[in-house]
Amino acid sequence: MAITTDIYYHGEKKQQSFFEGWYLKHQIDQHTYAFIPGISLEKDGSRQPFIQIIHDENSHMIQFDESEFFAEADRFYVRIGNNVFSEEGILLDIQDEQENLSISGQITYGPWAPIQRSKFSPSIMGPFSYLSFMECYHGILSMTHSLQGNLNWNGQAIDFSSGTGYIEKDWGTSFPKAYIWSQSNEFQQQDVQFFFSLADIPFVGFEFLGLICVVVIDGKEYRIATYHGGKVESITREKGQLVIRLKQKNLVLELAVDSQAGHELMAPSQGAMNRIIRENANTNLSIRLYERGKTIFEGEGRMAGFEEVGQVSSFNY
């Protein structure tokens, strides 16, 4: 059985109803700038490359001609128009009058901090990585890395030196019908990173609630996931926050994230980017992690990403 690795491009041989997108987040001076290069294949086989952009103040969707897309098969290297996204960094030349947007410049990346991988868990999806029929696959490429370089954004020069980056990706046919996603790698304590996703997952005729969560503290990874026996104990809404409690064997994690709606992004349904979701690219969250009743970590994450789409099954919140 082939591994659906999160590193490679999967769309080369796809003919229809498919999408693949990379989420590249850049943070500096309390501000977030995220770029989502990708491609969608609709039911009729037409290919639509795009770049979505989301930052503190707005979001943008820019479409390109099919001929302007190129992706290498065996590493992360995507070119859309004059824009390049790769393991080494990004090179941008975006000029879009309709979106009133002009972005140019280059940001280079320091060494990536990948999640732990094994034969059982070749990606964040664990053994589900080996299955070929999942609706949506998710990958985390780097929990954190340093940034260097500058962008000119509508005439404003932005220096990303000493900034922090994060990269994940998705591919498949459609996003889950209902899910919660959040991420932060900016905590007061150095070298702490956090990722969380909870979604209704269709699976061979039925549906289950899929959980994946990673906390990295000083290089040590704690992972709570469905495939490790992780469960959601509760989801509540308290004073503008979504509060979620997870449990897995001796681990308990409590997440509280400011849940204000963010800016519009387009999401895939049967390959076509025709579904509107909303993401807050710069919010706040707090986490508490316990092991055998002892507090391992407690802290607040800044410049956090948050998406809440629909309501996941079995919970009212």
C-alpha positions as CSV (number, residue, x, y, z in Angstrom):
1,M,0.0,0.0,0.0
2,A,1.5,3.4,-1.0
3,I,1.9,6.1,1.6
4,T,0.0,9.2,0.8
5,T,3.0,11.3,1.8
6,D,2.3,14.9,2.7
7,I,5.6,16.1,1.1
8,Y,4.9,15.4,-2.5
9,Y,2.5,16.8,-5.1
10,H,-0.4,14.5,-5.7
11,G,-2.3,16.1,-8.6
12,E,-0.1,15.2,-11.6
13,K,-2.2,12.2,-12.6
14,K,-5.5,13.4,-11.3
15,Q,-8.2,14.0,-13.9
16,Q,-11.1,15.5,-12.0
17,S,-12.7,16.3,-8.6
18,F,-9.4,17.0,-6.8
19,F,-7.7,19.8,-5.0
20,E,-4.3,20.4,-3.4
21,G,-3.2,23.5,-1.4
22,W,-0.4,24.6,0.8
23,Y,-0.8,27.0,3.8
24,L,2.3,29.1,4.4
25,K,2.0,31.4,7.4
26,H,4.4,34.3,8.2
27,Q,4.4,36.2,11.5
28,I,6.2,39.4,12.4
29,D,5.5,42.2,14.9
30,Q,2.1,41.0,16.0
31,H,1.0,40.6,12.3
32,T,0.1,37.5,10.3
33,Y,0.5,37.1,6.5
34,A,-0.5,33.7,5.0
35,F,-0.4,32.6,1.4
36,I,-2.3,29.5,0.1
37,P,-1.1,28.4,-3.3
38,G,-3.1,25.6,-4.8
39,I,-4.9,24.0,-7.7
40,S,-8.4,22.7,-8.1
41,L,-9.7,20.1,-10.7
42,E,-13.4,20.3,-11.3
43,K,-15.7,17.5,-12.4
44,D,-15.2,18.4,-16.1
45,G,-11.5,18.1,-15.7
46,S,-10.7,21.9,-15.9
47,R,-7.8,23.0,-13.8
48,Q,-7.8,26.2,-11.8
49,P,-4.6,27.4,-10.1
50,F,-5.0,30.0,-7.4
51,I,-3.3,31.9,-4.6
52,Q,-5.3,32.9,-1.6
53,I,-4.0,35.5,0.8
54,I,-5.1,36.2,4.3
55,H,-3.8,38.7,6.8
56,D,-5.0,40.7,9.7
57,E,-7.2,43.1,7.7
58,N,-8.5,41.2,4.7
59,S,-8.4,38.1,2.4
60,H,-7.9,37.8,-1.3
61,M,-8.5,35.1,-4.0
62,I,-6.4,35.4,-7.2
63,Q,-6.9,32.9,-10.0
64,F,-4.4,32.0,-12.7
65,D,-4.4,30.3,-16.1
66,E,-3.9,26.5,-16.1
67,S,-0.6,27.0,-18.1
68,E,0.8,29.1,-15.2
69,F,0.9,26.2,-12.7
70,F,3.9,23.9,-12.1
71,A,4.7,21.6,-9.2
72,E,7.6,19.2,-8.8
73,A,6.5,15.7,-8.0
74,D,9.2,14.7,-5.4
75,R,9.6,17.8,-3.3
76,F,7.8,21.0,-2.3
77,Y,8.2,23.4,-5.2
78,V,5.2,25.1,-6.6
79,R,5.2,27.9,-9.2
80,I,2.1,29.9,-10.1
81,G,2.6,32.7,-12.5
82,N,5.7,34.6,-11.4
83,N,5.3,33.3,-7.8
84,V,7.4,30.5,-6.3
85,F,6.7,28.6,-3.1
86,S,9.3,26.0,-1.9
87,E,11.2,24.5,0.9
88,E,13.7,27.4,0.7
89,G,11.1,30.1,0.9
90,I,8.8,32.2,-1.3
91,L,9.3,34.6,-4.2
92,L,6.3,36.8,-4.9
93,D,5.2,39.0,-7.8
94,I,1.5,39.6,-7.4
95,Q,-0.2,42.4,-9.3
96,D,-3.9,42.3,-9.2
97,E,-6.0,45.5,-10.0
98,Q,-9.3,43.8,-9.2
99,E,-8.1,43.0,-5.7
100,N,-6.2,46.3,-5.4
101,L,-3.2,44.3,-4.4
102,S,0.5,44.6,-5.2
103,I,3.0,42.3,-3.4
104,S,6.6,41.7,-4.4
105,G,9.7,40.4,-2.7
106,Q,11.3,37.3,-1.2
107,I,11.2,35.5,2.1
108,T,13.7,32.7,2.9
109,Y,13.1,30.0,5.4
110,G,15.4,28.6,8.1
111,P,15.4,24.9,8.9
112,W,12.0,23.4,9.2
113,A,10.7,21.8,12.5
114,P,8.7,18.7,11.2
115,I,6.5,16.6,13.4
116,Q,7.7,13.1,14.4
117,R,7.3,10.4,11.7
118,S,7.3,6.6,11.9
119,K,6.1,3.6,9.9
120,F,2.8,3.8,11.9
121,S,2.5,7.6,11.5
122,P,4.2,8.7,8.3
123,S,2.2,11.9,8.6
124,I,-0.1,13.6,11.1
125,M,-2.8,11.3,9.8
126,G,-1.1,8.3,11.3
127,P,-2.2,4.9,9.8
128,F,-4.9,6.7,7.8
129,S,-2.0,8.0,5.6
130,Y,-1.9,4.6,4.0
131,L,-5.6,4.7,2.8
132,S,-6.4,5.8,-0.8
133,F,-10.0,6.7,-0.4
134,M,-10.1,9.5,2.3
135,E,-12.1,12.6,1.4
136,C,-9.3,15.0,2.7
137,Y,-5.7,14.4,3.6
138,H,-3.8,16.8,5.9
139,G,-0.1,17.3,6.4
140,I,2.1,19.4,8.7
141,L,5.4,20.2,7.0
142,S,6.9,22.6,9.6
143,M,5.6,23.5,13.0
144,T,8.0,26.5,13.1
145,H,11.0,28.0,11.2
146,S,12.8,31.3,11.1
147,L,12.2,33.9,8.3
148,Q,14.5,36.4,6.5
149,G,13.6,38.8,3.8
150,N,11.3,41.6,2.8
151,L,8.0,42.1,1.0
152,N,6.6,45.3,-0.6
153,W,2.9,45.2,0.2
154,N,0.9,47.9,-1.6
155,G,3.9,50.3,-1.2
156,Q,4.7,49.4,2.4
157,A,8.0,47.6,3.1
158,I,7.7,44.7,5.6
159,D,10.9,43.2,7.0
160,F,10.3,39.6,8.1
161,S,13.8,39.2,9.7
162,S,13.3,37.6,13.1
163,G,9.8,36.5,12.1
164,T,8.3,33.0,12.4
165,G,6.8,30.7,9.9
166,Y,4.5,27.6,9.7
167,I,3.5,25.3,6.9
168,E,0.7,22.8,6.4
169,K,-1.2,21.4,3.5
170,D,-4.4,19.6,2.4
171,W,-5.4,17.6,-0.6
172,G,-8.2,15.3,-1.7
173,T,-11.7,15.9,-3.1
174,S,-13.4,18.1,-0.4
175,F,-12.9,19.8,3.0
176,P,-14.9,18.1,5.8
177,K,-18.5,19.3,6.1
178,A,-17.8,20.4,9.7
179,Y,-14.5,21.0,11.5
180,I,-12.5,23.1,14.0
181,W,-8.9,24.1,13.3
182,S,-6.4,26.1,15.3
183,Q,-2.7,26.7,15.4
184,S,-0.1,28.8,17.1
185,N,3.7,28.8,17.5
186,E,4.0,32.2,19.3
187,F,4.0,31.6,23.0
188,Q,5.7,33.6,25.8
189,Q,7.7,30.5,26.6
190,Q,10.2,29.9,23.8
191,D,10.1,26.7,21.6
192,V,6.4,25.9,22.1
193,Q,4.2,25.0,19.1
194,F,0.6,23.9,18.9
195,F,-1.8,22.5,16.3
196,F,-5.3,21.2,16.6
197,S,-7.9,19.8,14.2
198,L,-11.3,18.1,14.8
199,A,-13.5,17.1,11.9
200,D,-16.4,14.9,10.8
201,I,-14.7,12.2,8.6
202,P,-16.7,10.1,6.1
203,F,-15.3,6.5,6.1
204,V,-16.6,3.5,4.1
205,G,-20.2,4.2,4.5
206,F,-20.3,5.8,8.0
207,E,-18.8,8.8,9.7
208,F,-16.4,9.3,12.7
209,L,-15.0,12.3,14.6
210,G,-11.4,12.6,13.7
211,L,-9.0,14.3,16.1
212,I,-5.4,15.3,15.6
213,C,-3.5,17.5,18.0
214,V,0.2,18.2,18.5
215,V,1.9,20.2,21.3
216,V,5.7,20.6,21.1
217,I,7.5,21.8,24.2
218,D,11.3,22.3,24.0
219,G,11.5,19.8,21.2
220,K,9.4,17.1,22.9
221,E,6.2,16.2,21.0
222,Y,2.9,15.3,22.7
223,R,0.4,14.0,20.2
224,I,-3.3,13.4,20.9
225,A,-5.1,11.7,18.1
226,T,-8.0,9.3,17.2
227,Y,-5.5,6.7,16.1
228,H,-3.8,6.9,19.6
229,G,-7.2,6.6,21.4
230,G,-7.6,10.3,21.9
231,K,-11.1,11.5,22.7
232,V,-13.0,14.9,22.9
233,E,-14.6,15.1,26.4
234,S,-16.4,18.4,25.9
235,I,-16.9,21.4,23.7
236,T,-18.4,24.6,25.2
237,R,-18.6,28.2,24.4
238,E,-17.7,30.6,27.2
239,K,-17.4,34.4,27.0
240,G,-16.5,34.5,23.3
241,Q,-14.2,31.5,23.5
242,L,-14.5,28.0,22.2
243,V,-13.3,25.7,25.0
244,I,-12.4,22.1,24.2
245,R,-11.2,19.4,26.5
246,L,-9.3,16.3,25.2
247,K,-8.2,13.2,26.9
248,Q,-5.9,10.3,25.9
249,K,-4.6,7.8,28.5
250,N,-2.6,9.9,31.0
251,L,-2.8,13.1,28.9
252,V,-5.4,15.9,29.2
253,L,-5.4,19.0,27.1
254,E,-7.6,22.0,27.6
255,L,-7.9,24.5,24.7
256,A,-9.6,27.9,24.8
257,V,-9.5,29.9,21.6
258,D,-11.1,33.3,20.9
259,S,-13.7,32.4,18.3
260,Q,-14.5,35.6,16.5
261,A,-15.2,35.0,12.8
262,G,-12.5,36.0,10.4
263,H,-12.2,36.7,6.7
264,E,-13.6,34.8,3.8
265,L,-11.6,32.0,2.1
266,M,-12.7,29.7,-0.6
267,A,-12.7,25.9,0.2
268,P,-13.0,22.8,-2.0
269,S,-16.1,20.7,-2.6
270,Q,-15.7,17.9,-5.1
271,G,-12.5,19.6,-6.3
272,A,-14.2,23.0,-7.1
273,M,-13.3,26.0,-5.0
274,N,-16.9,27.0,-4.5
275,R,-17.5,26.9,-0.7
276,I,-17.0,29.9,1.5
277,I,-15.4,29.4,4.9
278,R,-14.0,32.0,7.3
279,E,-10.6,32.1,9.0
280,N,-9.3,34.4,11.7
281,A,-5.6,34.5,11.0
282,N,-4.6,36.4,14.0
283,T,-6.4,35.6,17.2
284,N,-5.5,34.3,20.7
285,L,-5.7,30.9,22.4
286,S,-4.6,29.3,25.6
287,I,-3.7,25.7,26.4
288,R,-3.1,23.6,29.5
289,L,-1.5,20.2,29.2
290,Y,-1.6,17.7,32.0
291,E,0.1,14.3,32.4
292,R,-1.1,12.1,35.2
293,G,-2.7,15.1,36.8
294,K,0.5,17.2,36.8
295,T,0.6,20.4,34.7
296,I,3.2,20.1,32.0
297,F,2.5,23.4,30.3
298,E,0.2,26.3,30.6
299,G,0.4,29.3,28.3
300,E,-1.2,31.7,25.8
301,G,-0.6,31.6,22.1
302,R,-0.6,34.7,20.0
303,M,-1.1,35.3,16.2
304,A,-3.1,32.0,16.2
305,G,-5.1,30.7,13.3
306,F,-8.7,29.6,13.8
307,E,-11.4,28.2,11.6
308,E,-14.8,26.9,12.8
309,V,-17.1,25.4,10.1
310,G,-20.5,24.0,11.0
311,Q,-20.8,22.0,14.1
312,V,-19.1,18.7,14.6
313,S,-21.2,15.7,15.4
314,S,-22.2,14.7,18.9
315,F,-21.7,18.1,20.4
316,N,-23.8,21.2,20.9
317,Y,-21.8,24.4,21.5
